[in-house]
Amino acid sequence: MLYLDHAATTPVRPEVLEAMAPFFTSRFGNPSSHHTVGEAAADALADARRRVAAVLGVRAADVVFTSGGTEADNLAVKGLAIGALLRRRDARGEGAAPAGDERAVHVITTPIEHEAVLASCDYLERVHGVAVTRLPVDATGTVSADDLAAAIRPSTALVSIGYANNEIGTVQDVAALAAVTAAARVPLHLDAVQAAGWLPLAGTGADALSLAGHKVGAPAGIGVLAVRSRLPLEPVVHGGGQERDRRSGTENLAGAVGLALALELAEAERVEASARVGALRDRFVERVLDRVPTARLTGHPTRRLPGTASFTFAGTSGEAVLLELERRGVVTSSGSACAAGSDEPSHALLACGIDPATAQTAVRFTFAHTHHESLEPVADAVADAVTAVRSGA
């Protein structure tokens, strides 16, 4: 069986598992405990924080450990928007303005973001009266820096955009977007969950950046929000005040240690892996498009993640194609695992102008950083699967 759904999750790397193991047994302390066992745990957590910060090119004090990418996105979007709202209230003695009021705190995002960002924006609108602008994207899923500049208002408190899309793999021109937000002095949050291990994480120009461990060979249940300490950040998880009062709850020490090593390994291998897997992906895409004339590559044709190839197959059902592929030994998906089971077409594909019926035929292939073998046999399996679905076999 060939697993090609690495955008959903990846196996834990053996080196990472080995590094984590002592923190389940002999080094099990709570970093908040004021005794030698707890202090040793606190030292290990601080070391993991420094190592993560080094990969991201930020200060250790900017690193907030979370339970994963979804929580990191929630903390970035809700925390920074509500932080701005509270700072305005404290400075001016104002309550929340209605969402339609130009005085309302304003957030900018796009319609192709992960559900963690979109649902957080919906919450801010509904509960806190935050005004949200959802910038359009073009047919490749690309955000225009000019559109972003035109959308910024005096009340804009945050721009939240995915570094690379989890469904179609399009990579945004983050340098151009960061230049716009820097000129306007508006914080920029990048959801970099899918970018880790493929794209540079340091020097993006972002003020906040989200990561998830299970995308880079660490386990599920650990993530990071790197956020500039100068920004007002309202916590979304309240309790004992861990993570410098930004995220309460006993830290996942083993997870933090594992994430630090996984990020270091991914960064060390990134340039070689991106070139190798990107070349294999390009030959795969070429063969699929050659063997399945009605196939359409979604996302940007060149500015895309090296490990992602996503297609629509008009005249089929994406779920039926997936079943035929699994019969042929290939496991993949139709898109985001977070939306699996939904009967609705992908919101990202709809935002790119793909009609609902065609969007329902989508299949996404995402490859491991460690993949070395030719993908041409997979392309042939795709062609056979599509043929089988169309013939009703």
Buried (B, 14 or more C-beta within 10 A) or exposed (E): EBBBBBBBBBBBBEBBBEBBBEBEEEBEBBBBBEEEEBEBBBEBBEBBBEBBBBBBBBEBEBBBBBBBBBBBBBBBBBBBBBBBBBBBEEEEEEEBBEBEEEBBBBBBBBBBBBBBBBBBBEBBBEEBBBBBBBBEBBEBBBBBBEBBBEBBBEBBBBBBBBBBBBBBBBBBEBEBBBBBBEEBEBBBBBBBBBBBBBBBBEEBBBBBBBBBBBBBBBBBBBBBBBBBEEBBBBBBBEEEEBBEEBBBBEBBBBBBBBBBBBBBBBBEBBEEBBEBBBEBBBEBBEBBBEBBEBBBBBBBEEBBBBBBBBBBBEEBEBBBBBEBBEEBEBEBBBBBEBBEEEEEBBBBBBBBEBEEEBBBBBBBBBBBBBBEEEBBBBBBBBBBBBBBBBEEE
